Structures are given as structure tokens and as C-alpha cells.
Amino acid sequence: MSESTASSSSSAKAVIGLCFVGLAAAVGVVCVGRARIKEEAEDDDYDTESEYEEEDYEEEYAEDEKLGVIYEETGDHQQAVEYQVEQYQQQQHQQRGFNEEKKEEYLSQEQLEEAAKMQRRKQLKKQQSEKAFALNEKGLALFEQGELEASLECYQQAMPLFEKNSMELATLYNNIGSTHQEMEEYPKALEHFKMALEIQKSLAPNSLELASTLSNIGGVLEEEEETLKESLEYYQFALQIQESLAPDSLDVATTRNNVGLVFKELGVLAEALQNYNQALDIQSRHNPNSLEVATISNNIGGVYAEQGKPTEAYHCFEKALTIRQELLPNSQSVAATLVNMASILHEQGKLEEALAKFNEALEIQEQEDDVDALDVAATYNTIGSIYQEMSNLDKALELFEQALEVQEQEDADTIDIANSLMNISYILRRQASYDESLDCYNQALELRQAEEGNEGVANTLNNIGVVLFLMGNLEEALVKFHAALELCQDENIQTARLIYNIAVCIYQKEDYSDALHFFSQCRDVLAQNDNTQDTTRLENANMLGMAKTLQQLSQVPQALELYKQITPKTVECLQSLLSLVEAQQDEATAVLFMETYQDVLSADEDDQGIFSFADMDVVNLAIDKTKVLNGAKVVASVVASRMQ
């Protein structure tokens, strides 16, 4: 959700985040610092400013100068020098009232020749400067047009024409570095920025030009996670110079925004927010309704979102959207802001509103010719995940398949393709299309094994195990679950879920003692994790599995205690309680049963399956709900008669 502000004196990047299961998209915008080289590049040892401005003389001199250049270029150096001597003599005559009789008082022939040579050097240097300037300008124009290779070629041609260790050469190095950065050739970009830095440190050690180069280096280092702290140091050094020379300038605002970006990447959200707000304060004073204000507002919204402050985040995104819709209607930046707003609504459970915003963003993306097709694919996946949550599985599958089609056409990153395959597999699994689901999961596994770490591979193996379990292949399912478990290095919820799935498989094989061992192991792992909605849900499922296993092992009192702890009660939990109450005539449990069965009766079908073998979101157990509830009424009737 973070973006860089555009400036001619710094570089940064943008990352816009989308909220959906197992996927992420990012939209990056790199603003490189480029500078135009001043046309004047004169010899420090020679006074280049003419003292005489008679127009007639200048025209005549210009013609002679052309002849001198021709002689020089054809290799007739002696003739070129003679022309320069003659020109110099005319210049003396015109400006000083030259007296032929006092010629020796002014200059000897040798001095005149030396002066002519100096004048020629000046002319050649001026020609080089003009050519270098023209090449640099052409390179800048090509850069703006996106013709990066051609731009780089112009810069390379200009390089030998500039004086060594000059500010003009430093500027050219910056332009070359910016081009390499845009081409994502970061080592080359860093090399040229540092070459510029060395020159500027010696010639202008406390200048805005030096600050600009420091910011450029910070922008390159920001691209890699391992160099984020080094990037921050360069940005802060640049900021120190800028604030000492122009404390309320837009350059300061830009660098403050970039510092905020790095702090956010480092997870230091309070510092990120502080720098964003300082940048916004400066930008708002200069240009209150500018795109820069929209960008920083968007970045602030991203921090609030990560801090768990959805209301504040949504307000910032709304502000950014208002400005962008006014200045750049139907642009990709508008679409990106709509995605951010939709993500907040999605997290708040406002699915219909989130869906409307995502569709609005998608409409803009599909109409733009220059849109990144992979951004469209990411939006397809996100909208598909919302339809999945709304149980509109057919629509979800349609969007996931559209996302996959675009990704394959655009030669997307293999991990993104694997994620889309996982999404498709999940829907097919929900639709009981197990063979198709298994095929997609296996394709995803192949991609993840080639590109991703253990966690992604373990997750895919787990899902393959679930499908095999649902197909009745318990032994094959156990092989996949154990293979996934071997890849898990931390005792987190994924590890706990795998252990739970192993326990359920073994329970189905009626090996109850071994099943109880794994259910107990799952409970111990969950105890080491923070309480979240996911851990609580798995904890309830695991307790129900343990209780059913204890019941099978005839450990009825222990089973009853676990059944009582499960909250909320499910149909399956009540079914197990009913059988125990009928067998044991336990009045206390019967009362508990009476207090909860009515709640279950009024609940939706989707709320019943807290305990489901192998995957709590997928498997719907065949439970005769009417039988359970009728049994509850019988038990309640028996208890009531005893109480009279």
C-alpha cells in the first residue's frame, strides 16, 4: 500500500498490497532522479566571457572560425594556426586600435601563435561541450519515452566529452544510474551513483546535488531486504543536507516520504508514520491537492491498516482517491486506491461493499491499454476469494481460472501461478471434483518444489493429503501428511493442523490409541501459540477428536469433560453427548445438553462443522440433525420427570 513521491532529486519505489488468501500483488513505481546538464562547460583557466560585442565583427569572425575548423578537421594544422593568428590580429586591431608600428609592444609572433592555439582549444572544447549537452538532452528525452537502451547509448557517447571529475560528469553518471535502475540493473545503477557521489563529495560536499545522489543510492539499496538499513542511512544523510539548506522544500518532503517507506519495510510503523506525516505537512503547504499529497495519504493509510486501525486507514485512502479522481480520472493510481479501500472493507467482513470497490477497480484496469496484465490477474484472484467467502463457488472458480489464464499468457512468476492453481484446487475440492482438484494441487506442488521454500511445499502436500483422505485413500493421505510434517521447522498452527490431520486419519483406521497420541500432540503445539480465531477453531476440533477417541477407548468421564469444554457446541458434539447421557443417565450433562441444543437448532448449516475430518472448511459430516435434536428432547423429558 506504499508508494513513492515523484521528484527530480530522489528515487524511491511503491508497493501497493492486496488482501486475499495465499496471494499478494504489488504495483511498483520508481521515480529516478535525473538532472539536466548546464550548457556552459568552460575552461577554468581561460576567460570564456567575450569582452567585445560588435555584431559586424562577430559575423566576420564566425566565418573565419569555420574555415579554421575545416582546416583542422582535414589535418592542415599549420593553415588552421595561420587563420587563428590572423583572427587574433584582427581582434587586436578592432578592440585596441592596433598600431602596426607598435606591433612588437603588444605580442610577438610566437605569442600570437600560442594565443591562437589557446583560442582553438577553447573552440574545440566548446564544440565538445555542445555535443555532450545535446547527447545528454537526447538521452533524457529517450528515457522519458521509455527507450532505455537508446537513452543509455546517448549517455555513453556523451561521457568522454565531459571534463573528468566535473559536476557535469557527475550529473551524467546520475542519469546513467537512473536508467540502469529503471532497467532493474541495480548493481550497475549503484556503481554509477557512487561514481557521481565521489565527484560531488570533492567539489560540492554540502550541496543539494550531493543530497540528490545520496537519495538515489538509498533508492537502489531499498530494493533488497538485506540492504534496507543501509538505504535508510543514505536517505537520512540526504535529509540532513536538505534540511540544512532548504528545510521547507519539496525535496525534504520527498526524502521524508522515502524514509517512511524504509521504516515501514523494516516494520517500524511509528517512525514510518511520523515521517509520512512530516512529508504530508510540507507537501500540503506547497500543493494541498497534488498527486504527491495523494501518494503520501495513501502511504499513511497503509501504515494505519497494518496497525489494525481500519477506520483511519480508510479515511486516508478516501482522501487519496478524491485527489486522484480529480487529477487522473480512471487511471491506474485510482484503481490502486480502490483496491486498498476494498481490502479494508474485506477485512471488516463487509463483503458486498468490498466486492463493489474491487469491481470498480477491475473495470478501470481492463479499460487501460498500458495496465500491467498481472495486476488484472491479481484483482481476479482477490474478487474470486470474496465470492469464495460468499459461498458462490462457481463464480469464484471462474475468476480464479481467469487469473491463471492471464498469468500463463504473461509468463508470470511461478509462485503466483502456483497460488492460482491452489485457489482453483480448493474450489474443486469444495465441489467434490476430487480428481481435478488433485491434478491442480500436483501441478502447484511441482512449481513450489522448484521455486519456493519448505512452508509452501508443506502446505501443498497437506492439501493433497486432504483430497486423498476425502477419496478414501487413507494410507496415501498419511504419507503426504507425514512428508509435510517433516518440512515444518516451527511449532506453529500449520504444524498443529498437520498433526491433527494425521490423528484424524489414524482415527478413521480405528487405531484409537495412536490417534489419541497425535491428538494430544496437537493440543500441546496449540498451547504454544497465541489465541486467534484459527487456533481456537482448531483447538475445539482437536478437543472433539480427543473426546471421540476417549469414548472409543471407553474412557467416558474424560470424554465427557472434553465435550463440556467445547464452545460453541456443534451438532456432532451434541450427538456424542446424547449417546453418553443415554448410556450413563448423567443428569448434569443432560441439563448442559438441554441448554445448548436449541442454539444449534437455530444455527445455519455452515456453522455446524467445527470438527471435520482432515480439513475444517471442507468436509461436511453426514449427521442426522433431526435425530440428534429429537433425542435431546427425549433426554430433556426424562430429566424433567425426575425433577418433579
C-alpha positions as CSV (number, residue, x, y, z in Angstrom):
1,M,0.0,0.0,0.0
2,S,3.0,2.3,-0.1
3,E,4.1,4.5,-2.9
4,S,7.0,6.9,-3.7
5,T,6.5,10.5,-4.3
6,A,7.9,11.8,-7.6
7,S,10.9,14.1,-7.6
8,S,13.7,15.1,-9.8
9,S,16.2,14.7,-7.0
10,S,15.4,11.4,-5.4
11,S,14.3,7.9,-6.2
12,A,12.0,5.6,-4.3
13,K,9.5,2.9,-5.0
14,A,5.9,1.9,-4.4
15,V,4.3,-1.1,-3.3
16,I,0.5,-1.4,-3.3
17,G,-0.7,-4.6,-1.2
18,L,-3.9,-6.7,-1.9
19,C,-5.7,-8.7,0.7
20,F,-6.7,-12.3,-0.4
21,V,-5.9,-15.8,0.6
22,G,-2.5,-17.0,-0.4
23,L,-1.7,-14.3,-2.8
24,A,-0.2,-10.9,-3.0
25,A,0.2,-8.3,-5.7
26,A,2.3,-5.4,-5.8
27,V,2.4,-2.4,-8.0
28,G,5.8,-0.7,-8.2
29,V,6.5,2.9,-9.3
30,V,10.2,4.0,-9.4
31,C,10.9,7.8,-9.5
32,V,14.5,8.3,-10.6
33,G,16.5,11.5,-10.0
34,R,17.6,13.0,-13.3
35,A,19.3,16.3,-13.9
36,R,19.9,18.4,-17.0
37,I,23.4,19.4,-17.6
38,K,24.1,23.1,-17.9
39,E,25.1,24.1,-21.4
40,E,28.1,26.1,-20.3
41,A,31.1,23.9,-19.7
42,E,34.1,26.2,-20.0
43,D,37.8,26.0,-19.3
44,D,38.6,27.2,-15.8
45,D,42.0,28.5,-16.9
46,Y,40.7,30.7,-19.7
47,D,38.3,33.6,-19.6
48,T,35.4,32.4,-21.8
49,E,33.3,35.6,-21.5
50,S,33.8,37.8,-24.5
51,E,34.7,41.4,-23.8
52,Y,33.7,42.7,-27.1
53,E,30.3,42.5,-28.7
54,E,30.3,44.4,-32.0
55,E,27.9,42.5,-34.2
56,D,29.6,43.0,-37.5
57,Y,32.9,41.8,-36.2
58,E,31.3,38.7,-34.7
59,E,29.8,37.7,-38.0
60,E,33.1,38.1,-39.8
61,Y,34.9,36.3,-37.1
62,A,32.4,33.4,-37.2
63,E,33.1,32.9,-40.9
64,D,36.9,32.8,-40.4
65,E,36.3,30.4,-37.5
66,K,34.5,28.0,-39.8
67,L,37.5,28.0,-42.2
68,G,39.8,27.3,-39.3
69,V,37.7,24.3,-38.2
70,I,37.7,22.9,-41.8
71,Y,41.5,23.1,-41.9
72,E,41.8,21.5,-38.5
73,E,39.4,18.6,-39.4
74,T,41.3,18.0,-42.7
75,G,44.6,17.7,-40.9
76,D,46.1,21.0,-42.2
77,H,47.1,22.2,-38.7
78,Q,49.6,24.8,-40.0
79,Q,46.9,26.5,-42.0
80,A,44.5,26.4,-39.1
81,V,47.1,28.1,-36.9
82,E,47.6,30.8,-39.5
83,Y,43.9,31.5,-39.6
84,Q,43.9,31.8,-35.8
85,V,46.8,34.2,-35.9
86,E,45.0,36.4,-38.5
87,Q,41.8,36.3,-36.4
88,Y,43.7,37.3,-33.3
89,Q,45.4,40.2,-35.1
90,Q,42.1,41.4,-36.4
91,Q,40.7,41.2,-32.9
92,Q,43.5,43.2,-31.5
93,H,43.1,45.8,-34.3
94,Q,39.4,46.1,-33.7
95,Q,39.4,46.3,-30.0
96,R,42.6,48.1,-29.1
97,G,43.2,50.4,-32.1
98,F,46.1,48.2,-33.3
99,N,49.1,50.3,-34.5
100,E,51.3,48.4,-37.0
101,E,54.3,50.3,-35.9
102,K,53.8,49.2,-32.2
103,K,53.1,45.6,-33.1
104,E,56.0,44.3,-31.0
105,E,54.7,46.2,-28.0
106,Y,51.6,44.0,-28.0
107,L,52.5,40.5,-28.9
108,S,55.4,38.7,-30.7
109,Q,54.6,36.3,-33.5
110,E,55.3,33.4,-31.2
111,Q,52.9,34.8,-28.6
112,L,50.3,35.3,-31.3
113,E,50.6,31.7,-32.4
114,E,50.3,30.5,-28.8
115,A,47.2,32.7,-28.3
116,A,45.7,31.3,-31.5
117,K,46.3,27.7,-30.2
118,M,44.6,28.6,-26.9
119,Q,41.7,30.1,-28.8
120,R,41.4,26.9,-30.9
121,R,41.5,24.7,-27.8
122,K,38.6,26.8,-26.5
123,Q,36.6,26.3,-29.7
124,L,37.2,22.6,-29.7
125,K,36.2,22.4,-26.0
126,K,33.1,24.4,-26.7
127,Q,32.1,22.1,-29.5
128,Q,32.6,19.1,-27.3
129,S,30.5,20.7,-24.6
130,E,27.7,21.4,-27.0
131,K,27.8,17.9,-28.4
132,A,27.8,16.4,-24.9
133,F,24.9,18.6,-23.9
134,A,22.9,17.6,-26.9
135,L,23.6,13.9,-26.3
136,N,22.5,14.2,-22.7
137,E,19.3,16.0,-23.6
138,K,18.6,13.4,-26.2
139,G,19.2,10.7,-23.6
140,L,16.8,12.3,-21.2
141,A,14.1,12.5,-23.9
142,L,14.5,8.9,-24.8
143,F,14.4,8.0,-21.1
144,E,11.0,9.7,-20.8
145,Q,9.8,7.8,-23.8
146,G,10.8,4.5,-22.2
147,E,13.5,3.8,-24.8
148,L,16.1,2.9,-22.1
149,E,18.7,1.2,-24.2
150,A,18.8,4.1,-26.7
151,S,18.9,6.5,-23.8
152,L,21.9,4.7,-22.3
153,E,23.7,4.7,-25.6
154,C,23.4,8.5,-25.8
155,Y,24.8,8.9,-22.3
156,Q,27.7,6.6,-23.0
157,Q,28.6,8.7,-26.1
158,A,28.4,11.9,-24.0
159,M,30.7,10.6,-21.3
160,P,34.2,11.1,-22.9
161,L,33.2,14.6,-24.0
162,F,32.9,15.9,-20.4
163,E,35.8,17.0,-18.3
164,K,37.0,14.4,-15.8
165,N,35.9,15.0,-12.2
166,S,33.4,17.7,-13.2
167,M,30.0,18.4,-11.8
168,E,28.6,17.9,-15.3
169,L,30.1,14.4,-15.4
170,A,28.7,13.6,-12.0
171,T,25.2,14.6,-13.3
172,L,25.7,12.3,-16.3
173,Y,26.7,9.4,-14.0
174,N,23.4,10.0,-12.1
175,N,21.4,9.9,-15.3
176,I,23.2,6.6,-16.3
177,G,22.5,5.2,-12.9
178,S,18.8,6.2,-13.1
179,T,18.5,4.4,-16.4
180,H,20.1,1.2,-15.1
181,Q,17.7,1.4,-12.1
182,E,14.7,1.7,-14.4
183,M,16.0,-1.4,-16.2
184,E,16.3,-3.1,-12.8
185,E,20.0,-3.5,-13.2
186,Y,20.7,-2.4,-9.7
187,P,24.4,-3.2,-9.3
188,K,25.2,-1.0,-12.4
189,A,22.9,1.7,-11.1
190,L,24.6,1.7,-7.7
191,E,28.0,1.8,-9.4
192,H,27.3,4.9,-11.4
193,F,25.5,6.7,-8.5
194,K,28.6,6.1,-6.3
195,M,30.8,7.4,-9.1
196,A,28.7,10.6,-9.1
197,L,28.9,10.7,-5.3
198,E,32.7,10.7,-5.3
199,I,33.0,13.6,-7.6
200,Q,30.3,15.6,-5.7
201,K,32.0,14.9,-2.4
202,S,35.2,16.6,-3.6
203,L,33.6,19.5,-5.5
204,A,30.3,20.2,-3.6
205,P,30.4,18.4,-0.2
206,N,27.4,20.1,1.2
207,S,25.1,20.6,-1.8
208,L,21.6,19.7,-2.9
209,E,23.3,17.8,-5.8
210,L,25.1,15.6,-3.3
211,A,21.8,15.1,-1.4
212,S,20.1,14.0,-4.6
213,T,22.8,11.4,-5.3
214,L,22.6,10.1,-1.7
215,S,18.8,9.7,-2.2
216,N,19.4,7.8,-5.5
217,I,21.7,5.4,-3.7
218,G,19.1,5.0,-1.0
219,G,16.5,4.1,-3.6
220,V,18.7,1.3,-5.1
221,L,19.6,-0.1,-1.7
222,E,15.9,-0.1,-0.8
223,E,15.2,-2.8,-3.5
224,E,16.8,-5.5,-1.4
225,E,15.7,-6.5,2.1
226,E,19.2,-7.1,3.3
227,T,20.3,-3.5,2.5
228,L,17.2,-1.7,3.9
229,K,19.2,-0.4,6.9
230,E,22.0,0.9,4.7
231,S,19.3,2.5,2.4
232,L,17.9,4.3,5.5
233,E,21.4,5.7,6.3
234,Y,21.8,7.2,2.8
235,Y,18.3,8.8,3.0
236,Q,18.9,10.2,6.4
237,F,22.3,11.7,5.3
238,A,20.5,13.3,2.3
239,L,17.8,14.6,4.6
240,Q,20.3,16.2,6.9
241,I,21.8,18.2,4.0
242,Q,18.4,19.2,2.5
243,E,17.1,20.4,5.9
244,S,20.2,22.5,6.5
245,L,19.9,24.2,3.1
246,A,16.1,24.2,2.4
247,P,14.2,23.0,5.4
248,D,10.7,23.5,3.9
249,S,11.4,22.4,0.4
250,L,9.7,19.7,-1.6
251,D,12.9,17.8,-1.7
252,V,12.7,17.4,2.1
253,A,9.1,16.2,1.7
254,T,10.2,13.6,-0.9
255,T,13.0,12.3,1.2
256,R,10.8,12.2,4.4
257,N,8.4,10.0,2.4
258,N,11.2,7.7,1.3
259,V,12.4,7.4,4.9
260,G,8.9,6.5,5.8
261,L,8.9,3.8,3.1
262,V,12.0,2.1,4.5
263,F,10.8,2.3,8.1
264,K,7.6,0.6,7.0
265,E,9.5,-2.1,5.3
266,L,11.6,-2.6,8.5
267,G,8.3,-2.9,10.5
268,V,9.0,0.3,12.5
269,L,5.5,1.6,11.9
270,A,5.6,4.5,14.4
271,E,8.7,6.0,12.7
272,A,7.2,5.4,9.3
273,L,4.0,7.3,10.3
274,Q,6.0,10.2,11.8
275,N,8.0,10.7,8.6
276,Y,4.9,10.3,6.3
277,N,3.1,13.0,8.4
278,Q,6.0,15.4,8.2
279,A,6.2,14.8,4.4
280,L,2.4,15.4,4.1
281,D,2.7,18.6,6.2
282,I,5.3,20.1,3.8
283,Q,3.5,18.9,0.6
284,S,0.1,20.2,1.8
285,R,1.6,23.7,2.4
286,H,3.0,23.8,-1.1
287,N,0.4,21.9,-3.1
288,P,-2.6,20.8,-1.0
289,N,-4.4,19.0,-3.8
290,S,-1.4,17.5,-5.6
291,L,-0.7,13.9,-6.6
292,E,2.1,13.9,-4.1
293,V,-0.4,14.6,-1.3
294,A,-2.5,11.7,-2.6
295,T,0.6,9.4,-2.6
296,I,1.6,10.2,0.9
297,S,-2.0,10.0,2.2
298,N,-2.1,6.5,0.6
299,N,1.1,5.5,2.4
300,I,-0.2,6.7,5.7
301,G,-3.3,4.6,5.1
302,G,-1.1,1.6,4.6
303,V,0.5,2.1,8.0
304,Y,-2.8,2.5,9.7
305,A,-4.0,-0.7,8.0
306,E,-1.0,-2.6,9.4
307,Q,-1.6,-1.1,12.8
308,G,-5.1,-2.5,12.9
309,K,-6.8,0.9,12.5
310,P,-9.2,0.3,9.6
311,T,-11.2,3.4,10.1
312,E,-8.2,5.8,10.0
313,A,-6.8,3.8,7.0
314,Y,-10.0,4.0,5.0
315,H,-10.2,7.8,5.6
316,C,-6.6,8.2,4.2
317,F,-7.4,6.1,1.2
318,E,-10.6,8.2,0.6
319,K,-8.5,11.4,0.6
320,A,-6.1,9.9,-1.9
321,L,-8.9,8.7,-4.1
322,T,-10.6,12.1,-4.1
323,I,-7.5,13.8,-5.4
324,R,-6.6,11.2,-7.9
325,Q,-10.1,11.0,-9.4
326,E,-10.0,14.8,-9.9
327,L,-6.5,14.9,-11.4
328,L,-6.2,11.5,-13.1
329,P,-9.7,10.0,-13.5
330,N,-9.9,6.4,-14.5
331,S,-6.1,6.0,-14.0
332,Q,-4.2,3.1,-12.6
333,S,-3.5,5.1,-9.4
334,V,-7.3,5.4,-8.9
335,A,-7.6,1.7,-9.4
336,A,-4.8,1.0,-6.9
337,T,-6.5,3.2,-4.3
338,L,-9.9,1.5,-4.9
339,V,-8.1,-1.8,-4.2
340,N,-6.8,-0.5,-0.9
341,M,-10.2,0.6,0.1
342,A,-11.8,-2.7,-0.9
343,S,-9.1,-4.5,1.1
344,I,-10.1,-2.7,4.3
345,L,-13.8,-3.4,3.7
346,H,-12.9,-7.1,3.0
347,E,-11.0,-7.3,6.3
348,Q,-14.0,-5.8,8.1
349,G,-16.2,-8.5,6.7
350,K,-18.2,-6.1,4.5
351,L,-18.1,-8.4,1.6
352,E,-20.7,-6.7,-0.6
353,E,-19.1,-3.3,-0.3
354,A,-15.6,-4.7,-0.8
355,L,-16.8,-6.6,-3.9
356,A,-18.2,-3.3,-5.4
357,K,-14.9,-1.5,-4.9
358,F,-12.9,-4.3,-6.4
359,N,-15.1,-4.5,-9.4
360,E,-14.8,-0.7,-9.9
361,A,-11.0,-1.1,-9.8
362,L,-11.2,-4.0,-12.2
363,E,-13.3,-2.0,-14.7
364,I,-10.6,0.7,-14.8
365,Q,-7.8,-1.9,-15.2
366,E,-9.5,-3.7,-18.0
367,Q,-10.0,-0.4,-20.0
368,E,-6.4,0.8,-19.8
369,D,-4.1,-0.1,-22.6
370,D,-0.9,0.3,-20.6
371,V,-2.1,-1.6,-17.5
372,D,0.1,-4.4,-16.2
373,A,-1.9,-7.6,-17.0
374,L,-0.6,-9.2,-13.9
375,D,-2.3,-6.6,-11.8
376,V,-5.5,-7.5,-13.5
377,A,-4.8,-11.2,-12.7
378,A,-4.3,-10.2,-9.0
379,T,-7.6,-8.5,-8.9
380,Y,-9.3,-11.5,-10.5
381,N,-7.9,-13.6,-7.7
382,T,-9.0,-11.2,-5.0
383,I,-12.5,-10.9,-6.3
384,G,-12.6,-14.7,-6.6
385,S,-11.6,-15.1,-2.9
386,I,-14.6,-12.9,-1.9
387,Y,-17.0,-14.9,-3.9
388,Q,-15.5,-18.0,-2.2
389,E,-16.3,-16.5,1.2
390,M,-19.8,-15.8,0.0
391,S,-20.1,-19.5,-1.0
392,N,-20.5,-18.6,-4.6
393,L,-18.1,-21.3,-5.7
394,D,-19.0,-21.2,-9.4
395,K,-18.2,-17.5,-9.7
396,A,-15.1,-17.9,-7.6
397,L,-13.8,-20.7,-9.8
398,E,-14.5,-18.6,-12.9
399,L,-12.3,-15.7,-11.6
400,F,-9.5,-18.0,-10.4
401,E,-9.3,-19.6,-13.8
402,Q,-9.3,-16.1,-15.5
403,A,-6.4,-15.2,-13.2
404,L,-4.5,-18.3,-14.1
405,E,-5.0,-17.8,-17.8
406,V,-3.6,-14.3,-17.7
407,Q,-0.6,-15.3,-15.6
408,E,0.3,-18.1,-18.0
409,Q,0.0,-15.8,-21.0
410,E,2.2,-13.2,-19.4
411,D,4.8,-15.7,-18.2
412,A,4.1,-14.7,-14.6
413,D,6.3,-15.7,-11.6
414,T,5.9,-19.5,-11.0
415,I,4.9,-18.9,-7.4
416,D,1.9,-16.7,-8.5
417,I,0.8,-19.4,-10.9
418,A,1.1,-22.0,-8.1
419,N,-1.1,-19.8,-5.9
420,S,-3.8,-19.5,-8.6
421,L,-3.6,-23.3,-9.0
422,M,-4.1,-23.7,-5.3
423,N,-7.1,-21.4,-5.3
424,I,-8.7,-23.5,-8.2
425,S,-7.9,-26.7,-6.4
426,Y,-9.6,-25.6,-3.3
427,I,-12.9,-24.7,-5.1
428,L,-12.8,-28.0,-7.0
429,R,-12.3,-29.8,-3.7
430,R,-15.3,-28.0,-2.2
431,Q,-17.3,-29.1,-5.2
432,A,-16.2,-32.7,-4.7
433,S,-14.4,-32.8,-8.0
434,Y,-11.5,-34.6,-6.3
435,D,-9.7,-35.9,-9.4
436,E,-9.5,-32.4,-11.0
437,S,-8.6,-30.9,-7.6
438,L,-5.8,-33.4,-7.1
439,D,-4.4,-32.7,-10.6
440,C,-4.2,-28.9,-9.9
441,Y,-2.6,-29.5,-6.5
442,N,0.0,-31.7,-8.0
443,Q,0.8,-29.0,-10.6
444,A,1.1,-26.4,-7.9
445,L,3.4,-28.8,-5.9
446,E,5.8,-29.2,-8.8
447,L,6.1,-25.4,-9.2
448,R,6.5,-24.8,-5.5
449,Q,9.2,-27.5,-5.1
450,A,11.2,-25.8,-7.9
451,E,10.9,-22.2,-6.5
452,E,9.6,-22.0,-3.0
453,G,10.7,-22.8,0.5
454,N,9.6,-25.6,2.8
455,E,6.5,-23.8,4.1
456,G,4.8,-23.5,0.7
457,V,5.6,-27.1,-0.2
458,A,4.4,-28.4,3.1
459,N,1.1,-26.5,2.7
460,T,0.6,-28.1,-0.8
461,L,1.4,-31.6,0.5
462,N,-1.2,-31.1,3.3
463,N,-3.9,-30.1,0.8
464,I,-3.1,-33.1,-1.4
465,G,-3.4,-35.3,1.7
466,V,-6.8,-33.8,2.4
467,V,-8.1,-34.7,-1.1
468,L,-6.7,-38.2,-0.8
469,F,-8.4,-38.6,2.5
470,L,-11.7,-37.5,1.0
471,M,-11.2,-40.0,-1.8
472,G,-10.8,-42.7,0.9
473,N,-7.1,-43.3,0.3
474,L,-6.1,-43.1,4.0
475,E,-2.6,-44.6,3.6
476,E,-1.6,-42.3,0.7
477,A,-3.1,-39.4,2.7
478,L,-0.9,-40.3,5.7
479,V,2.2,-40.4,3.5
480,K,1.5,-36.8,2.3
481,F,0.8,-35.5,5.8
482,H,4.0,-37.0,7.3
483,A,6.0,-35.7,4.4
484,A,4.6,-32.2,5.0
485,L,5.2,-32.5,8.7
486,E,8.9,-33.3,8.1
487,L,9.3,-29.9,6.4
488,C,7.8,-27.9,9.3
489,Q,10.5,-26.4,11.4
490,D,8.4,-24.3,13.8
491,E,5.6,-25.5,16.1
492,N,3.0,-23.1,14.7
493,I,-0.6,-23.6,13.6
494,Q,0.4,-25.2,10.3
495,T,2.3,-27.9,12.2
496,A,-0.6,-28.3,14.6
497,R,-3.0,-28.8,11.7
498,L,-0.8,-31.4,10.1
499,I,-0.6,-33.4,13.4
500,Y,-4.4,-33.1,13.7
501,N,-4.9,-34.4,10.2
502,I,-2.6,-37.4,10.9
503,A,-4.7,-38.1,14.1
504,V,-8.0,-38.0,12.1
505,C,-6.6,-40.4,9.5
506,I,-5.5,-42.8,12.2
507,Y,-8.8,-42.5,13.9
508,Q,-10.6,-43.5,10.7
509,K,-8.3,-46.6,10.6
510,E,-9.7,-47.3,14.1
511,D,-6.2,-47.2,15.7
512,Y,-7.6,-45.2,18.6
513,S,-4.5,-45.4,20.9
514,D,-2.2,-44.0,18.2
515,A,-4.9,-41.4,17.3
516,L,-5.1,-40.2,20.9
517,H,-1.3,-39.7,20.9
518,F,-1.4,-37.4,17.9
519,F,-4.5,-35.5,19.2
520,S,-2.6,-34.9,22.4
521,Q,0.5,-33.8,20.5
522,C,-1.7,-31.3,18.5
523,R,-3.0,-29.9,21.8
524,D,0.5,-29.3,23.1
525,V,1.6,-27.5,20.0
526,L,-1.5,-25.3,20.1
527,A,-0.8,-24.4,23.7
528,Q,2.5,-22.7,22.5
529,N,0.7,-20.4,20.1
530,D,-1.3,-17.2,20.7
531,N,-5.0,-17.4,20.8
532,T,-6.5,-16.4,17.4
533,Q,-9.7,-17.3,15.6
534,D,-7.8,-20.0,13.7
535,T,-6.2,-21.5,16.8
536,T,-9.4,-21.5,18.8
537,R,-11.2,-23.3,16.0
538,L,-8.6,-25.9,15.6
539,E,-8.4,-26.3,19.4
540,N,-12.2,-27.1,19.5
541,A,-11.9,-29.5,16.6
542,N,-9.0,-31.3,18.3
543,M,-10.8,-31.5,21.7
544,L,-13.8,-33.1,19.9
545,G,-11.4,-35.6,18.2
546,M,-9.8,-36.4,21.5
547,A,-13.2,-36.8,23.2
548,K,-14.5,-39.2,20.5
549,T,-11.3,-41.2,20.7
550,L,-11.5,-41.4,24.5
551,Q,-15.1,-42.5,24.1
552,Q,-14.0,-45.3,21.7
553,L,-11.4,-46.3,24.4
554,S,-14.2,-46.4,27.0
555,Q,-12.7,-43.5,28.9
556,V,-16.1,-42.0,29.4
557,P,-15.5,-39.5,32.2
558,Q,-12.5,-37.9,30.4
559,A,-14.5,-37.8,27.2
560,L,-17.4,-36.0,29.0
561,E,-15.1,-33.4,30.4
562,L,-13.7,-32.6,26.9
563,Y,-17.2,-32.4,25.4
564,K,-18.2,-29.9,28.1
565,Q,-15.2,-27.7,27.2
566,I,-16.1,-27.4,23.6
567,T,-17.5,-23.9,22.7
568,P,-19.7,-23.4,20.8
569,K,-21.4,-26.8,20.7
570,T,-21.8,-28.4,17.3
571,V,-24.3,-31.0,16.1
572,E,-21.7,-33.7,16.3
573,C,-20.7,-32.7,19.8
574,L,-24.3,-32.9,20.9
575,Q,-24.7,-36.2,19.2
576,S,-21.8,-37.6,21.2
577,L,-23.2,-36.1,24.4
578,L,-26.6,-37.7,23.7
579,S,-25.2,-41.1,23.4
580,L,-23.3,-40.7,26.6
581,V,-26.2,-39.3,28.5
582,E,-28.5,-42.1,27.4
583,A,-25.9,-44.7,28.4
584,Q,-24.9,-43.1,31.7
585,Q,-28.1,-41.3,32.8
586,D,-25.9,-38.3,33.7
587,E,-28.4,-35.6,34.8
588,A,-25.8,-32.8,34.9
589,T,-24.8,-33.5,31.3
590,A,-28.4,-33.7,30.3
591,V,-29.0,-30.2,31.6
592,L,-26.0,-28.9,29.7
593,F,-27.4,-30.7,26.7
594,M,-30.8,-29.0,27.1
595,E,-29.2,-25.6,27.3
596,T,-27.3,-25.9,24.1
597,Y,-29.4,-27.9,21.6
598,Q,-31.8,-25.1,20.9
599,D,-29.0,-22.8,19.8
600,V,-27.7,-25.5,17.4
601,L,-31.2,-26.0,16.0
602,S,-31.4,-22.3,15.0
603,A,-27.9,-22.1,13.6
604,D,-27.1,-22.2,9.9
605,E,-25.9,-25.3,8.3
606,D,-22.5,-23.7,7.5
607,D,-21.9,-23.2,11.2
608,Q,-22.1,-26.8,12.2
609,G,-18.8,-28.3,11.0
610,I,-16.2,-27.2,13.6
611,F,-14.9,-30.7,13.7
612,S,-14.4,-32.1,10.3
613,F,-12.0,-34.8,9.3
614,A,-8.8,-33.5,7.7
615,D,-10.0,-30.0,6.8
616,M,-12.4,-28.0,8.8
617,D,-13.5,-25.8,5.9
618,V,-14.2,-28.7,3.5
619,V,-15.6,-31.9,4.9
620,N,-19.3,-32.0,5.8
621,L,-20.0,-34.9,8.0
622,A,-23.2,-36.9,7.4
623,I,-25.1,-36.2,10.6
624,D,-28.8,-36.8,11.2
625,K,-29.5,-33.4,12.8
626,T,-33.2,-34.2,13.4
627,K,-32.3,-37.4,15.2
628,V,-29.9,-35.6,17.5
629,L,-32.4,-32.9,18.4
630,N,-35.3,-35.3,18.9
631,G,-33.0,-37.3,21.1
632,A,-32.3,-34.2,23.1
633,K,-36.0,-33.7,23.6
634,V,-36.3,-37.2,25.0
635,V,-33.4,-36.7,27.4
636,A,-34.9,-33.4,28.5
637,S,-38.2,-35.0,29.1
638,V,-36.6,-37.8,31.2
639,V,-34.7,-35.2,33.3
640,A,-37.8,-33.1,33.8
641,S,-39.8,-36.1,35.0
642,R,-37.1,-36.9,37.5
643,M,-37.1,-33.4,38.8
644,Q,-40.9,-33.4,39.6
